[in-house]
Amino acid sequence: MAEKTDWEMKAANLLKAELKRKGVTYAQLVERLAQLGIDEKEANIRNKLSRGKFTAAFMLGCFAAIEAETVRL
C-alpha cells in the first residue's frame, strides 16, 4: 500500500478538523451531503479520510455541507 504524502495528510487533517470544529459526525455528513445531491456512504467517507485520497470537489462539497465559510490552514 502506498504511503500517504504530506499533502494528502494535510488535506485529510484539515477536513477532519473542520468536521470536529462543527461537531459533525461522518453519519451526519452523509445526510448533509445527500441534501446537496452528493451520494456518499459513511464507510466511503471514513476510507477517503483515512487514506487522504479525495478530490478537491469532494472537499468543497463537504465544506458546503457543514457550512464552513472559512477554513483555517
mmJSON file of the N, C-alpha and C atoms, coordinates in Angstrom:
{"data_MODEL":{"atom_site":{
"group_PDB":["ATOM","ATOM","ATOM","ATOM","ATOM","ATOM","ATOM","ATOM","ATOM","ATOM","ATOM","ATOM","ATOM","ATOM","ATOM","ATOM","ATOM","ATOM","ATOM","ATOM","ATOM","ATOM","ATOM","ATOM","ATOM","ATOM","ATOM","ATOM","ATOM","ATOM","ATOM","ATOM","ATOM","ATOM","ATOM","ATOM","ATOM","ATOM","ATOM","ATOM","ATOM","ATOM","ATOM","ATOM","ATOM","ATOM","ATOM","ATOM","ATOM","ATOM","ATOM","ATOM","ATOM","ATOM","ATOM","ATOM","ATOM","ATOM","ATOM","ATOM","ATOM","ATOM","ATOM","ATOM","ATOM","ATOM","ATOM","ATOM","ATOM","ATOM","ATOM","ATOM","ATOM","ATOM","ATOM","ATOM","ATOM","ATOM","ATOM","ATOM","ATOM","ATOM","ATOM","ATOM","ATOM","ATOM","ATOM","ATOM","ATOM","ATOM","ATOM","ATOM","ATOM","ATOM","ATOM","ATOM","ATOM","ATOM","ATOM","ATOM","ATOM","ATOM","ATOM","ATOM","ATOM","ATOM","ATOM","ATOM","ATOM","ATOM","ATOM","ATOM","ATOM","ATOM","ATOM","ATOM","ATOM","ATOM","ATOM","ATOM","ATOM","ATOM","ATOM","ATOM","ATOM","ATOM","ATOM","ATOM","ATOM","ATOM","ATOM","ATOM","ATOM","ATOM","ATOM","ATOM","ATOM","ATOM","ATOM","ATOM","ATOM","ATOM","ATOM","ATOM","ATOM","ATOM","ATOM","ATOM","ATOM","ATOM","ATOM","ATOM","ATOM","ATOM","ATOM","ATOM","ATOM","ATOM","ATOM","ATOM","ATOM","ATOM","ATOM","ATOM","ATOM","ATOM","ATOM","ATOM","ATOM","ATOM","ATOM","ATOM","ATOM","ATOM","ATOM","ATOM","ATOM","ATOM","ATOM","ATOM","ATOM","ATOM","ATOM","ATOM","ATOM","ATOM","ATOM","ATOM","ATOM","ATOM","ATOM","ATOM","ATOM","ATOM","ATOM","ATOM","ATOM","ATOM","ATOM","ATOM","ATOM","ATOM","ATOM","ATOM","ATOM","ATOM","ATOM","ATOM","ATOM","ATOM","ATOM","ATOM","ATOM","ATOM","ATOM","ATOM","ATOM","ATOM","ATOM"],
"id":[1,2,3,4,5,6,7,8,9,10,11,12,13,14,15,16,17,18,19,20,21,22,23,24,25,26,27,28,29,30,31,32,33,34,35,36,37,38,39,40,41,42,43,44,45,46,47,48,49,50,51,52,53,54,55,56,57,58,59,60,61,62,63,64,65,66,67,68,69,70,71,72,73,74,75,76,77,78,79,80,81,82,83,84,85,86,87,88,89,90,91,92,93,94,95,96,97,98,99,100,101,102,103,104,105,106,107,108,109,110,111,112,113,114,115,116,117,118,119,120,121,122,123,124,125,126,127,128,129,130,131,132,133,134,135,136,137,138,139,140,141,142,143,144,145,146,147,148,149,150,151,152,153,154,155,156,157,158,159,160,161,162,163,164,165,166,167,168,169,170,171,172,173,174,175,176,177,178,179,180,181,182,183,184,185,186,187,188,189,190,191,192,193,194,195,196,197,198,199,200,201,202,203,204,205,206,207,208,209,210,211,212,213,214,215,216,217,218,219],
"type_symbol":["N","C","C","N","C","C","N","C","C","N","C","C","N","C","C","N","C","C","N","C","C","N","C","C","N","C","C","N","C","C","N","C","C","N","C","C","N","C","C","N","C","C","N","C","C","N","C","C","N","C","C","N","C","C","N","C","C","N","C","C","N","C","C","N","C","C","N","C","C","N","C","C","N","C","C","N","C","C","N","C","C","N","C","C","N","C","C","N","C","C","N","C","C","N","C","C","N","C","C","N","C","C","N","C","C","N","C","C","N","C","C","N","C","C","N","C","C","N","C","C","N","C","C","N","C","C","N","C","C","N","C","C","N","C","C","N","C","C","N","C","C","N","C","C","N","C","C","N","C","C","N","C","C","N","C","C","N","C","C","N","C","C","N","C","C","N","C","C","N","C","C","N","C","C","N","C","C","N","C","C","N","C","C","N","C","C","N","C","C","N","C","C","N","C","C","N","C","C","N","C","C","N","C","C","N","C","C","N","C","C","N","C","C","N","C","C","N","C","C"],
"label_atom_id":["N","CA","C","N","CA","C","N","CA","C","N","CA","C","N","CA","C","N","CA","C","N","CA","C","N","CA","C","N","CA","C","N","CA","C","N","CA","C","N","CA","C","N","CA","C","N","CA","C","N","CA","C","N","CA","C","N","CA","C","N","CA","C","N","CA","C","N","CA","C","N","CA","C","N","CA","C","N","CA","C","N","CA","C","N","CA","C","N","CA","C","N","CA","C","N","CA","C","N","CA","C","N","CA","C","N","CA","C","N","CA","C","N","CA","C","N","CA","C","N","CA","C","N","CA","C","N","CA","C","N","CA","C","N","CA","C","N","CA","C","N","CA","C","N","CA","C","N","CA","C","N","CA","C","N","CA","C","N","CA","C","N","CA","C","N","CA","C","N","CA","C","N","CA","C","N","CA","C","N","CA","C","N","CA","C","N","CA","C","N","CA","C","N","CA","C","N","CA","C","N","CA","C","N","CA","C","N","CA","C","N","CA","C","N","CA","C","N","CA","C","N","CA","C","N","CA","C","N","CA","C","N","CA","C","N","CA","C","N","CA","C","N","CA","C","N","CA","C","N","CA","C","N","CA","C"],
"label_alt_id":[null,null,null,null,null,null,null,null,null,null,null,null,null,null,null,null,null,null,null,null,null,null,null,null,null,null,null,null,null,null,null,null,null,null,null,null,null,null,null,null,null,null,null,null,null,null,null,null,null,null,null,null,null,null,null,null,null,null,null,null,null,null,null,null,null,null,null,null,null,null,null,null,null,null,null,null,null,null,null,null,null,null,null,null,null,null,null,null,null,null,null,null,null,null,null,null,null,null,null,null,null,null,null,null,null,null,null,null,null,null,null,null,null,null,null,null,null,null,null,null,null,null,null,null,null,null,null,null,null,null,null,null,null,null,null,null,null,null,null,null,null,null,null,null,null,null,null,null,null,null,null,null,null,null,null,null,null,null,null,null,null,null,null,null,null,null,null,null,null,null,null,null,null,null,null,null,null,null,null,null,null,null,null,null,null,null,null,null,null,null,null,null,null,null,null,null,null,null,null,null,null,null,null,null,null,null,null,null,null,null,null,null,null,null,null,null,null,null,null],
"label_comp_id":["MET","MET","MET","ALA","ALA","ALA","GLU","GLU","GLU","LYS","LYS","LYS","THR","THR","THR","ASP","ASP","ASP","TRP","TRP","TRP","GLU","GLU","GLU","MET","MET","MET","LYS","LYS","LYS","ALA","ALA","ALA","ALA","ALA","ALA","ASN","ASN","ASN","LEU","LEU","LEU","LEU","LEU","LEU","LYS","LYS","LYS","ALA","ALA","ALA","GLU","GLU","GLU","LEU","LEU","LEU","LYS","LYS","LYS","ARG","ARG","ARG","LYS","LYS","LYS","GLY","GLY","GLY","VAL","VAL","VAL","THR","THR","THR","TYR","TYR","TYR","ALA","ALA","ALA","GLN","GLN","GLN","LEU","LEU","LEU","VAL","VAL","VAL","GLU","GLU","GLU","ARG","ARG","ARG","LEU","LEU","LEU","ALA","ALA","ALA","GLN","GLN","GLN","LEU","LEU","LEU","GLY","GLY","GLY","ILE","ILE","ILE","ASP","ASP","ASP","GLU","GLU","GLU","LYS","LYS","LYS","GLU","GLU","GLU","ALA","ALA","ALA","ASN","ASN","ASN","ILE","ILE","ILE","ARG","ARG","ARG","ASN","ASN","ASN","LYS","LYS","LYS","LEU","LEU","LEU","SER","SER","SER","ARG","ARG","ARG","GLY","GLY","GLY","LYS","LYS","LYS","PHE","PHE","PHE","THR","THR","THR","ALA","ALA","ALA","ALA","ALA","ALA","PHE","PHE","PHE","MET","MET","MET","LEU","LEU","LEU","GLY","GLY","GLY","CYS","CYS","CYS","PHE","PHE","PHE","ALA","ALA","ALA","ALA","ALA","ALA","ILE","ILE","ILE","GLU","GLU","GLU","ALA","ALA","ALA","GLU","GLU","GLU","THR","THR","THR","VAL","VAL","VAL","ARG","ARG","ARG","LEU","LEU","LEU"],
"label_asym_id":["A","A","A","A","A","A","A","A","A","A","A","A","A","A","A","A","A","A","A","A","A","A","A","A","A","A","A","A","A","A","A","A","A","A","A","A","A","A","A","A","A","A","A","A","A","A","A","A","A","A","A","A","A","A","A","A","A","A","A","A","A","A","A","A","A","A","A","A","A","A","A","A","A","A","A","A","A","A","A","A","A","A","A","A","A","A","A","A","A","A","A","A","A","A","A","A","A","A","A","A","A","A","A","A","A","A","A","A","A","A","A","A","A","A","A","A","A","A","A","A","A","A","A","A","A","A","A","A","A","A","A","A","A","A","A","A","A","A","A","A","A","A","A","A","A","A","A","A","A","A","A","A","A","A","A","A","A","A","A","A","A","A","A","A","A","A","A","A","A","A","A","A","A","A","A","A","A","A","A","A","A","A","A","A","A","A","A","A","A","A","A","A","A","A","A","A","A","A","A","A","A","A","A","A","A","A","A","A","A","A","A","A","A","A","A","A","A","A","A"],
"label_entity_id":["1","1","1","1","1","1","1","1","1","1","1","1","1","1","1","1","1","1","1","1","1","1","1","1","1","1","1","1","1","1","1","1","1","1","1","1","1","1","1","1","1","1","1","1","1","1","1","1","1","1","1","1","1","1","1","1","1","1","1","1","1","1","1","1","1","1","1","1","1","1","1","1","1","1","1","1","1","1","1","1","1","1","1","1","1","1","1","1","1","1","1","1","1","1","1","1","1","1","1","1","1","1","1","1","1","1","1","1","1","1","1","1","1","1","1","1","1","1","1","1","1","1","1","1","1","1","1","1","1","1","1","1","1","1","1","1","1","1","1","1","1","1","1","1","1","1","1","1","1","1","1","1","1","1","1","1","1","1","1","1","1","1","1","1","1","1","1","1","1","1","1","1","1","1","1","1","1","1","1","1","1","1","1","1","1","1","1","1","1","1","1","1","1","1","1","1","1","1","1","1","1","1","1","1","1","1","1","1","1","1","1","1","1","1","1","1","1","1","1"],
"label_seq_id":[1,1,1,2,2,2,3,3,3,4,4,4,5,5,5,6,6,6,7,7,7,8,8,8,9,9,9,10,10,10,11,11,11,12,12,12,13,13,13,14,14,14,15,15,15,16,16,16,17,17,17,18,18,18,19,19,19,20,20,20,21,21,21,22,22,22,23,23,23,24,24,24,25,25,25,26,26,26,27,27,27,28,28,28,29,29,29,30,30,30,31,31,31,32,32,32,33,33,33,34,34,34,35,35,35,36,36,36,37,37,37,38,38,38,39,39,39,40,40,40,41,41,41,42,42,42,43,43,43,44,44,44,45,45,45,46,46,46,47,47,47,48,48,48,49,49,49,50,50,50,51,51,51,52,52,52,53,53,53,54,54,54,55,55,55,56,56,56,57,57,57,58,58,58,59,59,59,60,60,60,61,61,61,62,62,62,63,63,63,64,64,64,65,65,65,66,66,66,67,67,67,68,68,68,69,69,69,70,70,70,71,71,71,72,72,72,73,73,73],
"pdbx_PDB_ins_code":[null,null,null,null,null,null,null,null,null,null,null,null,null,null,null,null,null,null,null,null,null,null,null,null,null,null,null,null,null,null,null,null,null,null,null,null,null,null,null,null,null,null,null,null,null,null,null,null,null,null,null,null,null,null,null,null,null,null,null,null,null,null,null,null,null,null,null,null,null,null,null,null,null,null,null,null,null,null,null,null,null,null,null,null,null,null,null,null,null,null,null,null,null,null,null,null,null,null,null,null,null,null,null,null,null,null,null,null,null,null,null,null,null,null,null,null,null,null,null,null,null,null,null,null,null,null,null,null,null,null,null,null,null,null,null,null,null,null,null,null,null,null,null,null,null,null,null,null,null,null,null,null,null,null,null,null,null,null,null,null,null,null,null,null,null,null,null,null,null,null,null,null,null,null,null,null,null,null,null,null,null,null,null,null,null,null,null,null,null,null,null,null,null,null,null,null,null,null,null,null,null,null,null,null,null,null,null,null,null,null,null,null,null,null,null,null,null,null,null],
"Cartn_x":[0.845,0.0,0.891,0.555,1.33,1.125,2.202,2.14,1.542,0.834,0.234,1.318,1.104,2.015,1.681,2.584,2.329,1.075,0.878,-0.286,-1.585,-1.567,-2.759,-3.09,-2.062,-2.279,-2.826,-2.283,-2.752,-4.203,-4.552,-5.927,-6.892,-6.542,-7.401,-7.531,-6.419,-6.459,-7.255,-7.156,-7.917,-9.417,-9.843,-11.257,-11.739,-10.951,-11.322,-11.445,-10.526,-10.56,-11.813,-12.202,-13.41,-14.656,-14.689,-15.822,-15.919,-14.783,-14.761,-15.169,-14.649,-14.976,-16.486,-17.086,-18.53,-19.354,-18.701,-19.412,-20.221,-19.714,-20.43,-19.77,-20.564,-20.074,-20.096,-19.448,-19.476,-20.9,-21.698,-23.092,-23.877,-23.659,-24.336,-23.856,-22.567,-22.028,-22.7,-22.92,-23.609,-24.979,-25.724,-27.06,-26.986,-26.027,-25.898,-25.454,-24.559,-24.142,-25.317,-26.147,-27.318,-28.256,-28.379,-29.218,-28.674,-27.379,-26.762,-26.717,-27.28,-27.288,-26.012,-25.215,-23.973,-24.197,-24.121,-24.395,-23.11,-22.964,-21.796,-22.273,-21.498,-21.757,-20.784,-21.2,-20.342,-19.007,-19.037,-17.802,-16.871,-17.44,-16.625,-15.941,-16.677,-16.104,-14.989,-15.249,-14.241,-12.965,-13.133,-11.982,-11.232,-11.976,-11.341,-10.493,-11.049,-10.314,-9.159,-9.322,-8.242,-7.073,-7.39,-6.353,-5.799,-6.648,-6.24,-6.349,-7.047,-7.189,-8.633,-8.835,-10.138,-9.94,-10.945,-10.824,-11.084,-10.637,-10.931,-12.434,-13.112,-14.561,-15.251,-14.76,-15.316,-15.113,-13.907,-13.62,-14.513,-14.658,-15.519,-16.976,-17.42,-18.771,-18.968,-17.97,-18.031,-18.076,-17.237,-17.241,-18.593,-19.186,-20.518,-21.557,-21.457,-22.422,-22.383,-21.193,-21.087,-21.111,-21.354,-21.472,-20.209,-19.063,-17.784,-17.499,-17.675,-17.47,-15.998,-15.244,-13.8,-13.113,-11.887,-11.132,-9.774,-9.373,-8.077,-7.011,-6.041,-4.969,-3.809],
"Cartn_y":[-1.175,0.0,1.238,2.213,3.441,4.276,4.907,5.736,7.096,7.678,8.992,10.045,10.971,12.097,13.141,14.071,15.159,15.933,16.148,16.916,16.166,14.859,14.056,14.073,13.973,14.015,15.378,16.44,17.785,17.983,17.509,17.644,16.876,15.657,14.839,15.459,15.921,16.535,17.83,18.596,19.836,19.551,18.579,18.238,17.649,16.764,16.2,17.291,18.254,19.339,20.189,20.469,21.267,20.503,19.205,18.393,18.433,18.285,18.306,19.68,20.739,22.106,22.368,21.813,21.994,20.965,19.967,18.937,18.011,17.742,16.916,15.54,14.498,13.124,12.713,11.595,11.097,10.776,10.209,9.879,11.157,12.2,13.47,14.08,13.919,14.438,13.762,12.45,11.714,12.338,12.622,13.215,14.598,15.401,16.763,16.768,15.848,15.748,15.333,14.433,13.98,15.142,16.082,17.257,18.125,17.999,18.748,17.928,16.709,15.849,15.044,14.942,14.177,12.865,11.765,10.436,9.801,9.689,9.063,8.136,7.128,6.219,6.568,6.316,6.617,5.893,4.631,3.852,4.472,4.971,5.598,6.86,7.647,8.873,8.521,7.551,7.108,6.656,5.898,5.416,6.555,7.484,8.614,9.418,9.689,10.486,9.699,8.414,7.575,7.524,7.37,7.3,8.678,9.7,11.042,11.256,10.382,10.486,10.809,12.071,12.51,13.75,14.069,15.206,16.521,17.575,18.91,19.149,18.606,18.755,18.105,16.934,16.269,17.136,17.679,18.519,19.76,20.396,21.58,21.226,20.073,19.615,19.41,18.841,18.64,19.975,20.921,22.241,22.924,22.783,23.364,22.675,21.365,20.598,20.968,21.296,21.638,23.156,23.868,25.335,25.99,25.492,26.085,27.236,28.436,29.625,29.988,29.681,29.911,28.647,28.466,27.281,27.746,27.2,27.533,26.612,27.186,26.369,26.249],
"Cartn_z":[0.0,0.0,0.0,-0.83,-0.914,0.343,0.754,1.943,1.592,2.555,2.334,2.178,1.242,1.1,2.159,2.349,3.302,2.912,1.611,1.158,1.415,1.22,1.494,2.978,3.812,5.258,5.678,5.102,5.44,5.021,3.824,3.344,4.243,4.582,5.437,6.827,7.378,8.707,8.707,7.63,7.514,7.522,6.73,6.667,7.994,8.595,9.897,10.956,10.937,11.924,11.764,10.535,10.307,10.74,10.485,10.938,12.46,13.116,14.579,15.109,14.491,14.899,14.816,13.77,13.559,14.331,14.922,15.675,14.788,13.598,12.617,12.53,12.72,12.584,11.112,10.812,9.436,9.01,9.912,9.593,9.269,10.045,9.78,8.471,8.176,6.918,5.736,5.834,4.765,4.505,5.569,5.437,4.818,5.257,4.74,3.281,2.932,1.534,0.658,1.151,0.392,0.09,1.021,0.804,-0.332,-0.596,-1.696,-2.984,-2.935,-4.107,-4.278,-3.212,-3.259,-2.522,-3.264,-2.702,-2.209,-0.917,-0.293,0.812,1.076,2.192,3.308,4.548,5.69,5.586,5.188,5.059,4.01,2.924,1.88,2.404,3.163,3.729,4.7,5.547,6.514,5.787,4.703,3.936,3.25,2.667,1.993,2.974,4.138,5.112,5.713,5.84,6.361,5.378,4.098,3.068,2.723,2.888,2.492,0.997,0.325,-1.132,-1.488,-1.863,-2.321,-3.168,-3.956,-4.868,-4.137,-4.756,-4.227,-4.257,-5.258,-5.351,-4.151,-3.727,-2.549,-1.321,-1.166,-0.002,0.007,-1.14,-1.213,-0.919,-1.394,-1.094,0.397,1.038,2.498,3.218,2.796,3.431,3.259,2.073,1.84,2.729,2.857,3.642,5.121,5.626,7.051,7.258,6.162,6.187,6.758,6.305,6.701,5.741,6.216,5.38,5.265,6.293,6.262,6.742,6.302,6.685,7.219,8.34,8.94,8.395,7.699,7.119,8.079],
"occupancy":[1.0,1.0,1.0,1.0,1.0,1.0,1.0,1.0,1.0,1.0,1.0,1.0,1.0,1.0,1.0,1.0,1.0,1.0,1.0,1.0,1.0,1.0,1.0,1.0,1.0,1.0,1.0,1.0,1.0,1.0,1.0,1.0,1.0,1.0,1.0,1.0,1.0,1.0,1.0,1.0,1.0,1.0,1.0,1.0,1.0,1.0,1.0,1.0,1.0,1.0,1.0,1.0,1.0,1.0,1.0,1.0,1.0,1.0,1.0,1.0,1.0,1.0,1.0,1.0,1.0,1.0,1.0,1.0,1.0,1.0,1.0,1.0,1.0,1.0,1.0,1.0,1.0,1.0,1.0,1.0,1.0,1.0,1.0,1.0,1.0,1.0,1.0,1.0,1.0,1.0,1.0,1.0,1.0,1.0,1.0,1.0,1.0,1.0,1.0,1.0,1.0,1.0,1.0,1.0,1.0,1.0,1.0,1.0,1.0,1.0,1.0,1.0,1.0,1.0,1.0,1.0,1.0,1.0,1.0,1.0,1.0,1.0,1.0,1.0,1.0,1.0,1.0,1.0,1.0,1.0,1.0,1.0,1.0,1.0,1.0,1.0,1.0,1.0,1.0,1.0,1.0,1.0,1.0,1.0,1.0,1.0,1.0,1.0,1.0,1.0,1.0,1.0,1.0,1.0,1.0,1.0,1.0,1.0,1.0,1.0,1.0,1.0,1.0,1.0,1.0,1.0,1.0,1.0,1.0,1.0,1.0,1.0,1.0,1.0,1.0,1.0,1.0,1.0,1.0,1.0,1.0,1.0,1.0,1.0,1.0,1.0,1.0,1.0,1.0,1.0,1.0,1.0,1.0,1.0,1.0,1.0,1.0,1.0,1.0,1.0,1.0,1.0,1.0,1.0,1.0,1.0,1.0,1.0,1.0,1.0,1.0,1.0,1.0,1.0,1.0,1.0,1.0,1.0,1.0],
"B_iso_or_equiv":[0.0,0.0,0.0,0.0,0.0,0.0,0.0,0.0,0.0,0.0,0.0,0.0,0.0,0.0,0.0,0.0,0.0,0.0,0.0,0.0,0.0,0.0,0.0,0.0,0.0,0.0,0.0,0.0,0.0,0.0,0.0,0.0,0.0,0.0,0.0,0.0,0.0,0.0,0.0,0.0,0.0,0.0,0.0,0.0,0.0,0.0,0.0,0.0,0.0,0.0,0.0,0.0,0.0,0.0,0.0,0.0,0.0,0.0,0.0,0.0,0.0,0.0,0.0,0.0,0.0,0.0,0.0,0.0,0.0,0.0,0.0,0.0,0.0,0.0,0.0,0.0,0.0,0.0,0.0,0.0,0.0,0.0,0.0,0.0,0.0,0.0,0.0,0.0,0.0,0.0,0.0,0.0,0.0,0.0,0.0,0.0,0.0,0.0,0.0,0.0,0.0,0.0,0.0,0.0,0.0,0.0,0.0,0.0,0.0,0.0,0.0,0.0,0.0,0.0,0.0,0.0,0.0,0.0,0.0,0.0,0.0,0.0,0.0,0.0,0.0,0.0,0.0,0.0,0.0,0.0,0.0,0.0,0.0,0.0,0.0,0.0,0.0,0.0,0.0,0.0,0.0,0.0,0.0,0.0,0.0,0.0,0.0,0.0,0.0,0.0,0.0,0.0,0.0,0.0,0.0,0.0,0.0,0.0,0.0,0.0,0.0,0.0,0.0,0.0,0.0,0.0,0.0,0.0,0.0,0.0,0.0,0.0,0.0,0.0,0.0,0.0,0.0,0.0,0.0,0.0,0.0,0.0,0.0,0.0,0.0,0.0,0.0,0.0,0.0,0.0,0.0,0.0,0.0,0.0,0.0,0.0,0.0,0.0,0.0,0.0,0.0,0.0,0.0,0.0,0.0,0.0,0.0,0.0,0.0,0.0,0.0,0.0,0.0,0.0,0.0,0.0,0.0,0.0,0.0],
"pdbx_formal_charge":[null,null,null,null,null,null,null,null,null,null,null,null,null,null,null,null,null,null,null,null,null,null,null,null,null,null,null,null,null,null,null,null,null,null,null,null,null,null,null,null,null,null,null,null,null,null,null,null,null,null,null,null,null,null,null,null,null,null,null,null,null,null,null,null,null,null,null,null,null,null,null,null,null,null,null,null,null,null,null,null,null,null,null,null,null,null,null,null,null,null,null,null,null,null,null,null,null,null,null,null,null,null,null,null,null,null,null,null,null,null,null,null,null,null,null,null,null,null,null,null,null,null,null,null,null,null,null,null,null,null,null,null,null,null,null,null,null,null,null,null,null,null,null,null,null,null,null,null,null,null,null,null,null,null,null,null,null,null,null,null,null,null,null,null,null,null,null,null,null,null,null,null,null,null,null,null,null,null,null,null,null,null,null,null,null,null,null,null,null,null,null,null,null,null,null,null,null,null,null,null,null,null,null,null,null,null,null,null,null,null,null,null,null,null,null,null,null,null,null],
"auth_seq_id":[1,1,1,2,2,2,3,3,3,4,4,4,5,5,5,6,6,6,7,7,7,8,8,8,9,9,9,10,10,10,11,11,11,12,12,12,13,13,13,14,14,14,15,15,15,16,16,16,17,17,17,18,18,18,19,19,19,20,20,20,21,21,21,22,22,22,23,23,23,24,24,24,25,25,25,26,26,26,27,27,27,28,28,28,29,29,29,30,30,30,31,31,31,32,32,32,33,33,33,34,34,34,35,35,35,36,36,36,37,37,37,38,38,38,39,39,39,40,40,40,41,41,41,42,42,42,43,43,43,44,44,44,45,45,45,46,46,46,47,47,47,48,48,48,49,49,49,50,50,50,51,51,51,52,52,52,53,53,53,54,54,54,55,55,55,56,56,56,57,57,57,58,58,58,59,59,59,60,60,60,61,61,61,62,62,62,63,63,63,64,64,64,65,65,65,66,66,66,67,67,67,68,68,68,69,69,69,70,70,70,71,71,71,72,72,72,73,73,73],
"auth_comp_id":["MET","MET","MET","ALA","ALA","ALA","GLU","GLU","GLU","LYS","LYS","LYS","THR","THR","THR","ASP","ASP","ASP","TRP","TRP","TRP","GLU","GLU","GLU","MET","MET","MET","LYS","LYS","LYS","ALA","ALA","ALA","ALA","ALA","ALA","ASN","ASN","ASN","LEU","LEU","LEU","LEU","LEU","LEU","LYS","LYS","LYS","ALA","ALA","ALA","GLU","GLU","GLU","LEU","LEU","LEU","LYS","LYS","LYS","ARG","ARG","ARG","LYS","LYS","LYS","GLY","GLY","GLY","VAL","VAL","VAL","THR","THR","THR","TYR","TYR","TYR","ALA","ALA","ALA","GLN","GLN","GLN","LEU","LEU","LEU","VAL","VAL","VAL","GLU","GLU","GLU","ARG","ARG","ARG","LEU","LEU","LEU","ALA","ALA","ALA","GLN","GLN","GLN","LEU","LEU","LEU","GLY","GLY","GLY","ILE","ILE","ILE","ASP","ASP","ASP","GLU","GLU","GLU","LYS","LYS","LYS","GLU","GLU","GLU","ALA","ALA","ALA","ASN","ASN","ASN","ILE","ILE","ILE","ARG","ARG","ARG","ASN","ASN","ASN","LYS","LYS","LYS","LEU","LEU","LEU","SER","SER","SER","ARG","ARG","ARG","GLY","GLY","GLY","LYS","LYS","LYS","PHE","PHE","PHE","THR","THR","THR","ALA","ALA","ALA","ALA","ALA","ALA","PHE","PHE","PHE","MET","MET","MET","LEU","LEU","LEU","GLY","GLY","GLY","CYS","CYS","CYS","PHE","PHE","PHE","ALA","ALA","ALA","ALA","ALA","ALA","ILE","ILE","ILE","GLU","GLU","GLU","ALA","ALA","ALA","GLU","GLU","GLU","THR","THR","THR","VAL","VAL","VAL","ARG","ARG","ARG","LEU","LEU","LEU"],
"auth_asym_id":["A","A","A","A","A","A","A","A","A","A","A","A","A","A","A","A","A","A","A","A","A","A","A","A","A","A","A","A","A","A","A","A","A","A","A","A","A","A","A","A","A","A","A","A","A","A","A","A","A","A","A","A","A","A","A","A","A","A","A","A","A","A","A","A","A","A","A","A","A","A","A","A","A","A","A","A","A","A","A","A","A","A","A","A","A","A","A","A","A","A","A","A","A","A","A","A","A","A","A","A","A","A","A","A","A","A","A","A","A","A","A","A","A","A","A","A","A","A","A","A","A","A","A","A","A","A","A","A","A","A","A","A","A","A","A","A","A","A","A","A","A","A","A","A","A","A","A","A","A","A","A","A","A","A","A","A","A","A","A","A","A","A","A","A","A","A","A","A","A","A","A","A","A","A","A","A","A","A","A","A","A","A","A","A","A","A","A","A","A","A","A","A","A","A","A","A","A","A","A","A","A","A","A","A","A","A","A","A","A","A","A","A","A","A","A","A","A","A","A"],
"auth_atom_id":["N","CA","C","N","CA","C","N","CA","C","N","CA","C","N","CA","C","N","CA","C","N","CA","C","N","CA","C","N","CA","C","N","CA","C","N","CA","C","N","CA","C","N","CA","C","N","CA","C","N","CA","C","N","CA","C","N","CA","C","N","CA","C","N","CA","C","N","CA","C","N","CA","C","N","CA","C","N","CA","C","N","CA","C","N","CA","C","N","CA","C","N","CA","C","N","CA","C","N","CA","C","N","CA","C","N","CA","C","N","CA","C","N","CA","C","N","CA","C","N","CA","C","N","CA","C","N","CA","C","N","CA","C","N","CA","C","N","CA","C","N","CA","C","N","CA","C","N","CA","C","N","CA","C","N","CA","C","N","CA","C","N","CA","C","N","CA","C","N","CA","C","N","CA","C","N","CA","C","N","CA","C","N","CA","C","N","CA","C","N","CA","C","N","CA","C","N","CA","C","N","CA","C","N","CA","C","N","CA","C","N","CA","C","N","CA","C","N","CA","C","N","CA","C","N","CA","C","N","CA","C","N","CA","C","N","CA","C","N","CA","C","N","CA","C","N","CA","C","N","CA","C","N","CA","C"],
"pdbx_PDB_model_num":[1,1,1,1,1,1,1,1,1,1,1,1,1,1,1,1,1,1,1,1,1,1,1,1,1,1,1,1,1,1,1,1,1,1,1,1,1,1,1,1,1,1,1,1,1,1,1,1,1,1,1,1,1,1,1,1,1,1,1,1,1,1,1,1,1,1,1,1,1,1,1,1,1,1,1,1,1,1,1,1,1,1,1,1,1,1,1,1,1,1,1,1,1,1,1,1,1,1,1,1,1,1,1,1,1,1,1,1,1,1,1,1,1,1,1,1,1,1,1,1,1,1,1,1,1,1,1,1,1,1,1,1,1,1,1,1,1,1,1,1,1,1,1,1,1,1,1,1,1,1,1,1,1,1,1,1,1,1,1,1,1,1,1,1,1,1,1,1,1,1,1,1,1,1,1,1,1,1,1,1,1,1,1,1,1,1,1,1,1,1,1,1,1,1,1,1,1,1,1,1,1,1,1,1,1,1,1,1,1,1,1,1,1,1,1,1,1,1,1]
}}}
